[in-house]
Amino acid sequence: MKRSAAAVVVLALALPALAGAQARVTLTTEVLRDKIKGGWAGQTIGVTFGGPTEFRYNGTMIPDYTPIAWHDRVLPESFDRSPGLYDDIYVDLTFVNVIEQHGIDAPAARFADAFAHAGYQLWHANQMARYNLLRGLAPPASGDWHNNPDADDIDFQIEADFIGLMSPGLPRAAAGLADRVGHIMNSGDGWYGGVFVATMYSQAFVRGDVQAIVTESLKAIPAGTRFHQTISSVIALHQQYPGDWKRAWFEIQKQWAEDVGCAEGVFAAFDIDARLNAAYVVLGLLYGNGDMTKTIAIATRSGQDSDCNPSSAAGILGTMLGYAKIPAYWTQGLAAIEAKPFPFAGLSLNDAYALSLKHALAQITRDGGTVHDDRVEIATQAIAPVAIEQNFAGHFPVAQIVLRQPVADATTFSFEGVGFVVQGSARVEPAADVVLVAEVSVDGQPPEVVELPTSHVRRRYAPFWRYGLSPGRHTVTVKMRPLPPGATLFLERVIVYGAEPRRPPV
């Protein structure tokens, strides 16, 4: 068996020489299973390691002298005490369950329904998509930036792992599934992040070099898009500064760290944009160069979403290496949780290993491969770019209006520009599940009636927004209908968009 597995690796490493032509790659069933396990295990290890520093280092690196604990109790204790940390995985498992119940060709509506009615908490693009879905707005409209101000965020990027893990060497199959699932919550750069990650997983089954995995997978993203430009620059920086990831990090900050869509990240150091965080994933992969410790450390110490980024990087590398080759240092404590169901998902890591193998075998067969008792023959697919999508075209952050006020009756604000998004939240004391109703009018036009649930699971992540207004002066009026007892709408600030970028004086 060991000699057979070694032969398989030689075949897989030969694939780059066959680019442009369909190659058949043979993997033993055990190697395929081991790689799938390595992918799920890598995700779990990475998100657990980076959890304590998530969004605590925004716009800066985590210093080398700052310790991040890792020992045999970290995984079991995190799993039991911090269930929300594992949203990278339990949202994936929601979709794995859909495939198990409805097949690998399940339509977007099946995924959307399961996602919308799952009981776990969500944030940013995910939560805004759930709100949209619960009100009848189906994908892709639920993830379109006109209906979802956080559409460029990282959400689908951290939930696309399952797609690549069931699509070994099949990037076009992965892209098709990414279209159905990713447009539930994202579009544009946010969708590209998931396509890119899923493609890297698919390539990690049949390529043995992380640089090839990254550069080939980028072909799935249309050239000239912001996402493609961002990741291309990381690849170029690695070539220019091959021994200095920190220099590359600084150059990434200079070129790509400005957020546009997510209100929380505009005029702030916080950045949950898919492009920047994907750049950190790639930074970890390229500078880690196949070493799990370096890969996890760099992806984590790059900051921002420092649990999701090492989760993606370690998952991709774990797929390339296989479970058996993940260093024992990183798997300590893993056996203690593998049989435990993830919170909210009802599936354990052991379940994920088995189901992803089952789904991968179905995908291989469906896409022209052959499944034998002891091996699979994969009819690998050439990578092709997905459709061009660019969010927030003609919209540039130019100003902010600080509100920081409760609205019990009505409020008004004015601005110069073409669009706005308001940060805030519906609240009620004592805690209860009620719905506030607001009437929002722009320039005296008939108002839009907006429902604002206080439930954290059903909330509207951004209370109000409007894009595509004619350039000029606009006035927005928010009028509350009678509030339930103890309820209020608290508005934080307004992000204003102009038709042209704001140019600093120096």
Secondary structure, 3 states (H helix, E strand, C coil): CHHHHHHHHHHHHCHHHHCCCCCEEEEEHHHHHHHHHHHHHHHHHHHHHHHHHCCCCCCCCCCCCCCCCCCCCHHHHHHHHCHHHHHHHHHHHHHHHHHHHHCCCCCHHHHHHHHHCCCCCCCHHHHHHHHHHHCCCCCCHHHCCCCCCCCCECCHHHCCHHHHHCCCCCHHHHHHHHHHHHCCCCCHHHHHHHHHHHHHHHHHCCCCCHHHHHHHHHHHCCCCCHHHHHHHHHHHHHHHCCCCHHHHHHHHHHHHCCCCCCHHHCCCCCCCEHHHHHHHHHHHHHHHCCCHHHHHHHHHHCCCCCCHHHHHHHHHHHHHHCHHHCCHHHHCCCCCCCCCECCCCCCEHHHHHHHHHHHHHHHHHHCCCEECCCEEEEECCCCCCCCCCCCCCCCEEEEEEEEEEEECCEEEEEEEECEEEEEEEEEECCCCCCEEEEEEEECCCCCEEEEEECCCCCCCCCCEEECCCCCEEEEEEEEECCCCCCEEEEEEEEEEEECCCCCCCC
